[in-house]
Amino acid sequence: MTCHINNPPLVPNPAPPINDLSCSFYHRHRHPFSFYFSLDTIPSTAIYILIPLFFIGFAVSIFILITVHNAILLVSFLFLFAIVVCFLFWNSYSSLRNGALVHFVDRFPNSDLGSAKEGQIVKVTGLVSCENHSLESSYERVSRCVYTSTLLYECGGFQSKPISNFKFKRNLVHIERSVVDLYVTDAKSGLRVTVKAGYGSEVIPLINESTLVNTSSKNMILSSTLIKWLGERDLTADARMLCLEEGYVKEGSSLTVMGMLTRHDGILMIVPPPEFISTGCFVQKLLFPMEINGITLSTPNNVNSTFSNVRPPQFC
């Protein structure tokens, strides 16, 4: 997997404006099956408690089965434990897609910047405009963007094995995801706020990518545009099953931003909160709480969806 990292300057020059989010995404989805499940998303305390309880309960159920010849307790125990495991799998699956965070942002009311206080957590929705720097999307070359994300997956696992046997396995082989400082004009108050999402800021994007390239096992011929794009990044252009997804926020688009409000020389700014913010439990959704440690960016359409940030794998 390749990702771009902005190295800090060796001399005290102004900080680079681009905030590279590539590797933070890769670390959460570095395994081929991490789009479905990851032990990293399950609280370690739950694992340490459930494993001993399972062996104790299983041993007691087997003992009763042998002595009393009654399998009701064993069946009940296995059924209850299966429900608990499904609950953990569901939370792991949703956590990889920021499920609780999406619901939290959706339910959080839009703030009134005119009456908001210093240090308050605010949610602002409005039109985006570029600050001093802008981005260009990697594949489609869309200019004047404040956020871009391009993901390249290889389907089928290792090339030495038959591709047809690994359709449910996707490897993230390349990612380019960046964001810069931006302006948002609040649709509620008309005030313009500076969002400090550039270099050094913690940012959580809840923005879906669209599938641009999706080769199948029956047609693995790559287009000339894709071959050129791969060559520019020193990636192999061999015929294989690939999925390329890209998303971006272009100037003039509607964007929802959530973070801490601050003022500097009379200028309204949204910055990452200094402490973690808990989303709380969502009992109806059966979701554990998640912690927010940065500015969240989302589009209105994505916030109302079930999950964002990571699309369900499209089998190539």
SEDRENMAR-552799 format. One record per residue (C-alpha): residue number from 0; residue in one letter; z, y, x. Coordinates in steps of 0.02 Angstrom, whole numbers. Layout:
% SEDRENMAR-552799
<pos: NUM; code: A; zz: Z; yy: Y; xx: X>
...
This chain:
% SEDRENMAR-552799
<pos: 0; code: M; zz: 0; yy: 0; xx: 0>
<pos: 1; code: T; zz: -40; yy: 173; xx: 62>
<pos: 2; code: C; zz: 43; yy: 334; xx: 11>
<pos: 3; code: H; zz: 43; yy: 509; xx: 77>
<pos: 4; code: I; zz: 202; yy: 590; xx: 142>
<pos: 5; code: N; zz: 225; yy: 772; xx: 186>
<pos: 6; code: N; zz: 312; yy: 770; xx: 354>
<pos: 7; code: P; zz: 429; yy: 917; xx: 388>
<pos: 8; code: P; zz: 362; yy: 1046; xx: 509>
<pos: 9; code: L; zz: 420; yy: 1042; xx: 689>
<pos: 10; code: V; zz: 442; yy: 1231; xx: 693>
<pos: 11; code: P; zz: 528; yy: 1339; xx: 564>
<pos: 12; code: N; zz: 374; yy: 1378; xx: 460>
<pos: 13; code: P; zz: 377; yy: 1405; xx: 272>
<pos: 14; code: A; zz: 401; yy: 1242; xx: 177>
<pos: 15; code: P; zz: 239; yy: 1158; xx: 123>
<pos: 16; code: P; zz: 207; yy: 1189; xx: -62>
<pos: 17; code: I; zz: 157; yy: 1012; xx: -110>
<pos: 18; code: N; zz: 290; yy: 889; xx: -167>
<pos: 19; code: D; zz: 232; yy: 712; xx: -130>
<pos: 20; code: L; zz: 302; yy: 588; xx: -258>
<pos: 21; code: S; zz: 199; yy: 438; xx: -200>
<pos: 22; code: C; zz: 327; yy: 334; xx: -108>
<pos: 23; code: S; zz: 467; yy: 359; xx: -234>
<pos: 24; code: F; zz: 354; yy: 278; xx: -366>
<pos: 25; code: Y; zz: 301; yy: 139; xx: -248>
<pos: 26; code: H; zz: 480; yy: 90; xx: -205>
<pos: 27; code: R; zz: 512; yy: 54; xx: -391>
<pos: 28; code: H; zz: 350; yy: -44; xx: -413>
<pos: 29; code: R; zz: 321; yy: -124; xx: -244>
<pos: 30; code: H; zz: 322; yy: -302; xx: -310>
<pos: 31; code: P; zz: 174; yy: -376; xx: -407>
<pos: 32; code: F; zz: 283; yy: -417; xx: -558>
<pos: 33; code: S; zz: 392; yy: -261; xx: -552>
<pos: 34; code: F; zz: 295; yy: -188; xx: -699>
<pos: 35; code: Y; zz: 384; yy: -315; xx: -807>
<pos: 36; code: F; zz: 555; yy: -344; xx: -728>
<pos: 37; code: S; zz: 661; yy: -291; xx: -580>
<pos: 38; code: L; zz: 839; yy: -338; xx: -536>
<pos: 39; code: D; zz: 862; yy: -163; xx: -463>
<pos: 40; code: T; zz: 868; yy: -92; xx: -640>
<pos: 41; code: I; zz: 1012; yy: -204; xx: -697>
<pos: 42; code: P; zz: 1189; yy: -143; xx: -656>
<pos: 43; code: S; zz: 1261; yy: -251; xx: -517>
<pos: 44; code: T; zz: 1428; yy: -258; xx: -611>
<pos: 45; code: A; zz: 1343; yy: -345; xx: -757>
<pos: 46; code: I; zz: 1269; yy: -477; xx: -641>
<pos: 47; code: Y; zz: 1435; yy: -509; xx: -553>
<pos: 48; code: I; zz: 1522; yy: -533; xx: -721>
<pos: 49; code: L; zz: 1390; yy: -634; xx: -813>
<pos: 50; code: I; zz: 1357; yy: -764; xx: -679>
<pos: 51; code: P; zz: 1539; yy: -827; xx: -668>
<pos: 52; code: L; zz: 1554; yy: -818; xx: -858>
<pos: 53; code: F; zz: 1399; yy: -925; xx: -877>
<pos: 54; code: F; zz: 1464; yy: -1064; xx: -764>
<pos: 55; code: I; zz: 1637; yy: -1060; xx: -843>
<pos: 56; code: G; zz: 1568; yy: -1063; xx: -1020>
<pos: 57; code: F; zz: 1441; yy: -1197; xx: -977>
<pos: 58; code: A; zz: 1574; yy: -1306; xx: -895>
<pos: 59; code: V; zz: 1691; yy: -1290; xx: -1045>
<pos: 60; code: S; zz: 1548; yy: -1330; xx: -1166>
<pos: 61; code: I; zz: 1500; yy: -1485; xx: -1068>
<pos: 62; code: F; zz: 1682; yy: -1542; xx: -1060>
<pos: 63; code: I; zz: 1701; yy: -1526; xx: -1249>
<pos: 64; code: L; zz: 1533; yy: -1614; xx: -1274>
<pos: 65; code: I; zz: 1592; yy: -1762; xx: -1169>
<pos: 66; code: T; zz: 1769; yy: -1775; xx: -1240>
<pos: 67; code: V; zz: 1742; yy: -1729; xx: -1423>
<pos: 68; code: H; zz: 1556; yy: -1775; xx: -1436>
<pos: 69; code: N; zz: 1520; yy: -1609; xx: -1522>
<pos: 70; code: A; zz: 1372; yy: -1508; xx: -1462>
<pos: 71; code: I; zz: 1398; yy: -1358; xx: -1577>
<pos: 72; code: L; zz: 1493; yy: -1258; xx: -1444>
<pos: 73; code: L; zz: 1361; yy: -1296; xx: -1311>
<pos: 74; code: V; zz: 1216; yy: -1244; xx: -1424>
<pos: 75; code: S; zz: 1308; yy: -1088; xx: -1480>
<pos: 76; code: F; zz: 1348; yy: -1041; xx: -1300>
<pos: 77; code: L; zz: 1168; yy: -1064; xx: -1242>
<pos: 78; code: F; zz: 1103; yy: -964; xx: -1390>
<pos: 79; code: L; zz: 1225; yy: -822; xx: -1357>
<pos: 80; code: F; zz: 1185; yy: -820; xx: -1172>
<pos: 81; code: A; zz: 998; yy: -817; xx: -1210>
<pos: 82; code: I; zz: 1025; yy: -662; xx: -1316>
<pos: 83; code: V; zz: 1118; yy: -578; xx: -1172>
<pos: 84; code: V; zz: 979; yy: -622; xx: -1049>
<pos: 85; code: C; zz: 847; yy: -554; xx: -1167>
<pos: 86; code: F; zz: 949; yy: -395; xx: -1183>
<pos: 87; code: L; zz: 954; yy: -374; xx: -994>
<pos: 88; code: F; zz: 768; yy: -410; xx: -978>
<pos: 89; code: W; zz: 729; yy: -282; xx: -1113>
<pos: 90; code: N; zz: 832; yy: -149; xx: -1024>
<pos: 91; code: S; zz: 750; yy: -190; xx: -858>
<pos: 92; code: Y; zz: 577; yy: -180; xx: -937>
<pos: 93; code: S; zz: 615; yy: -14; xx: -1022>
<pos: 94; code: S; zz: 703; yy: 59; xx: -870>
<pos: 95; code: L; zz: 547; yy: 36; xx: -764>
<pos: 96; code: R; zz: 458; yy: 140; xx: -896>
<pos: 97; code: N; zz: 598; yy: 268; xx: -910>
<pos: 98; code: G; zz: 629; yy: 213; xx: -1090>
<pos: 99; code: A; zz: 800; yy: 293; xx: -1114>
<pos: 100; code: L; zz: 743; yy: 451; xx: -1024>
<pos: 101; code: V; zz: 592; yy: 471; xx: -1138>
<pos: 102; code: H; zz: 701; yy: 455; xx: -1293>
<pos: 103; code: F; zz: 828; yy: 576; xx: -1220>
<pos: 104; code: V; zz: 696; yy: 710; xx: -1185>
<pos: 105; code: D; zz: 619; yy: 681; xx: -1356>
<pos: 106; code: R; zz: 786; yy: 709; xx: -1446>
<pos: 107; code: F; zz: 841; yy: 855; xx: -1337>
<pos: 108; code: P; zz: 808; yy: 1018; xx: -1434>
<pos: 109; code: N; zz: 695; yy: 1153; xx: -1365>
<pos: 110; code: S; zz: 798; yy: 1292; xx: -1287>
<pos: 111; code: D; zz: 796; yy: 1478; xx: -1320>
<pos: 112; code: L; zz: 770; yy: 1556; xx: -1149>
<pos: 113; code: G; zz: 822; yy: 1726; xx: -1214>
<pos: 114; code: S; zz: 1000; yy: 1669; xx: -1248>
<pos: 115; code: A; zz: 1014; yy: 1526; xx: -1123>
<pos: 116; code: K; zz: 1151; yy: 1546; xx: -992>
<pos: 117; code: E; zz: 1146; yy: 1524; xx: -804>
<pos: 118; code: G; zz: 1166; yy: 1341; xx: -755>
<pos: 119; code: Q; zz: 1123; yy: 1276; xx: -929>
<pos: 120; code: I; zz: 1013; yy: 1123; xx: -950>
<pos: 121; code: V; zz: 859; yy: 1181; xx: -1044>
<pos: 122; code: K; zz: 702; yy: 1105; xx: -1116>
<pos: 123; code: V; zz: 548; yy: 1216; xx: -1123>
<pos: 124; code: T; zz: 376; yy: 1178; xx: -1196>
<pos: 125; code: G; zz: 227; yy: 1291; xx: -1167>
<pos: 126; code: L; zz: 64; yy: 1322; xx: -1077>
<pos: 127; code: V; zz: 53; yy: 1290; xx: -891>
<pos: 128; code: S; zz: -16; yy: 1408; xx: -761>
<pos: 129; code: C; zz: -29; yy: 1388; xx: -572>
<pos: 130; code: E; zz: 82; yy: 1483; xx: -454>
<pos: 131; code: N; zz: 20; yy: 1515; xx: -275>
<pos: 132; code: H; zz: -51; yy: 1341; xx: -249>
<pos: 133; code: S; zz: -143; yy: 1215; xx: -356>
<pos: 134; code: L; zz: -198; yy: 1034; xx: -341>
<pos: 135; code: E; zz: -359; yy: 938; xx: -366>
<pos: 136; code: S; zz: -361; yy: 764; xx: -441>
<pos: 137; code: S; zz: -410; yy: 630; xx: -317>
<pos: 138; code: Y; zz: -546; yy: 535; xx: -409>
<pos: 139; code: E; zz: -615; yy: 649; xx: -545>
<pos: 140; code: R; zz: -599; yy: 806; xx: -436>
<pos: 141; code: V; zz: -520; yy: 910; xx: -574>
<pos: 142; code: S; zz: -465; yy: 1075; xx: -500>
<pos: 143; code: R; zz: -324; yy: 1197; xx: -544>
<pos: 144; code: C; zz: -195; yy: 1061; xx: -577>
<pos: 145; code: V; zz: -8; yy: 1073; xx: -555>
<pos: 146; code: Y; zz: 20; yy: 885; xx: -557>
<pos: 147; code: T; zz: -95; yy: 741; xx: -510>
<pos: 148; code: S; zz: -72; yy: 553; xx: -502>
<pos: 149; code: T; zz: -197; yy: 421; xx: -449>
<pos: 150; code: L; zz: -150; yy: 237; xx: -445>
<pos: 151; code: L; zz: -256; yy: 94; xx: -379>
<pos: 152; code: Y; zz: -210; yy: -85; xx: -422>
<pos: 153; code: E; zz: -285; yy: -246; xx: -359>
<pos: 154; code: C; zz: -280; yy: -388; xx: -485>
<pos: 155; code: G; zz: -271; yy: -569; xx: -438>
<pos: 156; code: G; zz: -142; yy: -573; xx: -298>
<pos: 157; code: F; zz: -194; yy: -629; xx: -126>
<pos: 158; code: Q; zz: -380; yy: -642; xx: -91>
<pos: 159; code: S; zz: -359; yy: -814; xx: -15>
<pos: 160; code: K; zz: -314; yy: -884; xx: -185>
<pos: 161; code: P; zz: -425; yy: -901; xx: -339>
<pos: 162; code: I; zz: -428; yy: -735; xx: -431>
<pos: 163; code: S; zz: -444; yy: -817; xx: -602>
<pos: 164; code: N; zz: -272; yy: -895; xx: -583>
<pos: 165; code: F; zz: -180; yy: -729; xx: -558>
<pos: 166; code: K; zz: -236; yy: -618; xx: -701>
<pos: 167; code: F; zz: -58; yy: -569; xx: -742>
<pos: 168; code: K; zz: -21; yy: -507; xx: -567>
<pos: 169; code: R; zz: -59; yy: -332; xx: -507>
<pos: 170; code: N; zz: -29; yy: -261; xx: -334>
<pos: 171; code: L; zz: -13; yy: -74; xx: -310>
<pos: 172; code: V; zz: -122; yy: -45; xx: -157>
<pos: 173; code: H; zz: -139; yy: 145; xx: -156>
<pos: 174; code: I; zz: -54; yy: 293; xx: -239>
<pos: 175; code: E; zz: -75; yy: 481; xx: -230>
<pos: 176; code: R; zz: 50; yy: 578; xx: -336>
<pos: 177; code: S; zz: 93; yy: 761; xx: -305>
<pos: 178; code: V; zz: 163; yy: 913; xx: -394>
<pos: 179; code: V; zz: 180; yy: 1098; xx: -349>
<pos: 180; code: D; zz: 280; yy: 1245; xx: -412>
<pos: 181; code: L; zz: 213; yy: 1306; xx: -579>
<pos: 182; code: Y; zz: 235; yy: 1429; xx: -721>
<pos: 183; code: V; zz: 270; yy: 1382; xx: -902>
<pos: 184; code: T; zz: 255; yy: 1511; xx: -1041>
<pos: 185; code: D; zz: 384; yy: 1462; xx: -1170>
<pos: 186; code: A; zz: 302; yy: 1441; xx: -1340>
<pos: 187; code: K; zz: 466; yy: 1482; xx: -1427>
<pos: 188; code: S; zz: 514; yy: 1647; xx: -1343>
<pos: 189; code: G; zz: 355; yy: 1697; xx: -1254>
<pos: 190; code: L; zz: 449; yy: 1711; xx: -1088>
<pos: 191; code: R; zz: 372; yy: 1643; xx: -929>
<pos: 192; code: V; zz: 481; yy: 1534; xx: -820>
<pos: 193; code: T; zz: 450; yy: 1472; xx: -643>
<pos: 194; code: V; zz: 473; yy: 1285; xx: -622>
<pos: 195; code: K; zz: 526; yy: 1244; xx: -444>
<pos: 196; code: A; zz: 446; yy: 1071; xx: -437>
<pos: 197; code: G; zz: 370; yy: 1094; xx: -264>
<pos: 198; code: Y; zz: 418; yy: 1027; xx: -94>
<pos: 199; code: G; zz: 598; yy: 964; xx: -84>
<pos: 200; code: S; zz: 631; yy: 955; xx: -271>
<pos: 201; code: E; zz: 674; yy: 797; xx: -366>
<pos: 202; code: V; zz: 543; yy: 776; xx: -503>
<pos: 203; code: I; zz: 528; yy: 638; xx: -635>
<pos: 204; code: P; zz: 353; yy: 638; xx: -711>
<pos: 205; code: L; zz: 336; yy: 562; xx: -885>
<pos: 206; code: I; zz: 148; yy: 578; xx: -890>
<pos: 207; code: N; zz: 32; yy: 432; xx: -924>
<pos: 208; code: E; zz: -122; yy: 394; xx: -823>
<pos: 209; code: S; zz: -289; yy: 350; xx: -902>
<pos: 210; code: T; zz: -390; yy: 200; xx: -842>
<pos: 211; code: L; zz: -550; yy: 257; xx: -757>
<pos: 212; code: V; zz: -605; yy: 96; xx: -671>
<pos: 213; code: N; zz: -569; yy: -79; xx: -734>
<pos: 214; code: T; zz: -672; yy: -216; xx: -654>
<pos: 215; code: S; zz: -661; yy: -393; xx: -722>
<pos: 216; code: S; zz: -680; yy: -566; xx: -646>
<pos: 217; code: K; zz: -854; yy: -574; xx: -722>
<pos: 218; code: N; zz: -910; yy: -407; xx: -652>
<pos: 219; code: M; zz: -828; yy: -355; xx: -488>
<pos: 220; code: I; zz: -969; yy: -243; xx: -429>
<pos: 221; code: L; zz: -899; yy: -75; xx: -375>
<pos: 222; code: S; zz: -988; yy: 87; xx: -414>
<pos: 223; code: S; zz: -1052; yy: 200; xx: -276>
<pos: 224; code: T; zz: -925; yy: 332; xx: -325>
<pos: 225; code: L; zz: -782; yy: 210; xx: -308>
<pos: 226; code: I; zz: -849; yy: 141; xx: -144>
<pos: 227; code: K; zz: -857; yy: 318; xx: -74>
<pos: 228; code: W; zz: -681; yy: 355; xx: -136>
<pos: 229; code: L; zz: -615; yy: 196; xx: -55>
<pos: 230; code: G; zz: -704; yy: 234; xx: 108>
<pos: 231; code: E; zz: -627; yy: 407; xx: 119>
<pos: 232; code: R; zz: -456; yy: 324; xx: 114>
<pos: 233; code: D; zz: -495; yy: 182; xx: 234>
<pos: 234; code: L; zz: -481; yy: 54; xx: 95>
<pos: 235; code: T; zz: -590; yy: -100; xx: 88>
<pos: 236; code: A; zz: -740; yy: -90; xx: -29>
<pos: 237; code: D; zz: -758; yy: -278; xx: -51>
<pos: 238; code: A; zz: -800; yy: -337; xx: -227>
<pos: 239; code: R; zz: -638; yy: -381; xx: -314>
<pos: 240; code: M; zz: -541; yy: -345; xx: -473>
<pos: 241; code: L; zz: -477; yy: -168; xx: -470>
<pos: 242; code: C; zz: -392; yy: -50; xx: -592>
<pos: 243; code: L; zz: -394; yy: 136; xx: -553>
<pos: 244; code: E; zz: -289; yy: 252; xx: -661>
<pos: 245; code: E; zz: -276; yy: 439; xx: -648>
<pos: 246; code: G; zz: -176; yy: 573; xx: -737>
<pos: 247; code: Y; zz: -154; yy: 758; xx: -711>
<pos: 248; code: V; zz: -89; yy: 918; xx: -789>
<pos: 249; code: K; zz: -221; yy: 1054; xx: -782>
<pos: 250; code: E; zz: -191; yy: 1239; xx: -797>
<pos: 251; code: G; zz: -190; yy: 1289; xx: -981>
<pos: 252; code: S; zz: -119; yy: 1121; xx: -1037>
<pos: 253; code: S; zz: 40; yy: 1103; xx: -1138>
<pos: 254; code: L; zz: 189; yy: 1039; xx: -1040>
<pos: 255; code: T; zz: 372; yy: 1003; xx: -1077>
<pos: 256; code: V; zz: 493; yy: 1039; xx: -936>
<pos: 257; code: M; zz: 678; yy: 996; xx: -930>
<pos: 258; code: G; zz: 798; yy: 1055; xx: -795>
<pos: 259; code: M; zz: 933; yy: 1181; xx: -752>
<pos: 260; code: L; zz: 904; yy: 1365; xx: -787>
<pos: 261; code: T; zz: 940; yy: 1491; xx: -651>
<pos: 262; code: R; zz: 894; yy: 1672; xx: -614>
<pos: 263; code: H; zz: 840; yy: 1747; xx: -449>
<pos: 264; code: D; zz: 805; yy: 1934; xx: -437>
<pos: 265; code: G; zz: 783; yy: 1937; xx: -625>
<pos: 266; code: I; zz: 656; yy: 1794; xx: -623>
<pos: 267; code: L; zz: 690; yy: 1645; xx: -737>
<pos: 268; code: M; zz: 680; yy: 1479; xx: -644>
<pos: 269; code: I; zz: 702; yy: 1296; xx: -688>
<pos: 270; code: V; zz: 771; yy: 1194; xx: -544>
<pos: 271; code: P; zz: 838; yy: 1016; xx: -525>
<pos: 272; code: P; zz: 1017; yy: 997; xx: -588>
<pos: 273; code: P; zz: 1145; yy: 984; xx: -447>
<pos: 274; code: E; zz: 1227; yy: 832; xx: -526>
<pos: 275; code: F; zz: 1166; yy: 677; xx: -615>
<pos: 276; code: I; zz: 1146; yy: 691; xx: -804>
<pos: 277; code: S; zz: 1172; yy: 535; xx: -910>
<pos: 278; code: T; zz: 1058; yy: 503; xx: -1057>
<pos: 279; code: G; zz: 1193; yy: 405; xx: -1148>
<pos: 280; code: C; zz: 1168; yy: 240; xx: -1237>
<pos: 281; code: F; zz: 1037; yy: 216; xx: -1371>
<pos: 282; code: V; zz: 1114; yy: 84; xx: -1483>
<pos: 283; code: Q; zz: 967; yy: 74; xx: -1603>
<pos: 284; code: K; zz: 848; yy: 47; xx: -1456>
<pos: 285; code: L; zz: 970; yy: -70; xx: -1366>
<pos: 286; code: L; zz: 954; yy: 34; xx: -1208>
<pos: 287; code: F; zz: 1077; yy: 63; xx: -1067>
<pos: 288; code: P; zz: 1102; yy: 245; xx: -1013>
<pos: 289; code: M; zz: 996; yy: 315; xx: -872>
<pos: 290; code: E; zz: 1040; yy: 453; xx: -749>
<pos: 291; code: I; zz: 929; yy: 605; xx: -728>
<pos: 292; code: N; zz: 927; yy: 674; xx: -552>
<pos: 293; code: G; zz: 785; yy: 800; xx: -560>
<pos: 294; code: I; zz: 663; yy: 902; xx: -662>
<pos: 295; code: T; zz: 571; yy: 802; xx: -795>
<pos: 296; code: L; zz: 389; yy: 840; xx: -834>
<pos: 297; code: S; zz: 305; yy: 772; xx: -990>
<pos: 298; code: T; zz: 167; yy: 812; xx: -1110>
<pos: 299; code: P; zz: 202; yy: 821; xx: -1297>
<pos: 300; code: N; zz: 97; yy: 666; xx: -1333>
<pos: 301; code: N; zz: 186; yy: 564; xx: -1201>
<pos: 302; code: V; zz: 361; yy: 614; xx: -1254>
<pos: 303; code: N; zz: 334; yy: 544; xx: -1429>
<pos: 304; code: S; zz: 271; yy: 378; xx: -1363>
<pos: 305; code: T; zz: 382; yy: 227; xx: -1338>
<pos: 306; code: F; zz: 371; yy: 226; xx: -1150>
<pos: 307; code: S; zz: 292; yy: 342; xx: -1024>
<pos: 308; code: N; zz: 259; yy: 360; xx: -840>
<pos: 309; code: V; zz: 199; yy: 180; xx: -820>
<pos: 310; code: R; zz: 65; yy: 110; xx: -932>
<pos: 311; code: P; zz: 77; yy: -72; xx: -984>
<pos: 312; code: P; zz: -34; yy: -172; xx: -865>
<pos: 313; code: Q; zz: -212; yy: -191; xx: -926>
<pos: 314; code: F; zz: -268; yy: -362; xx: -870>
<pos: 315; code: C; zz: -426; yy: -342; xx: -767>
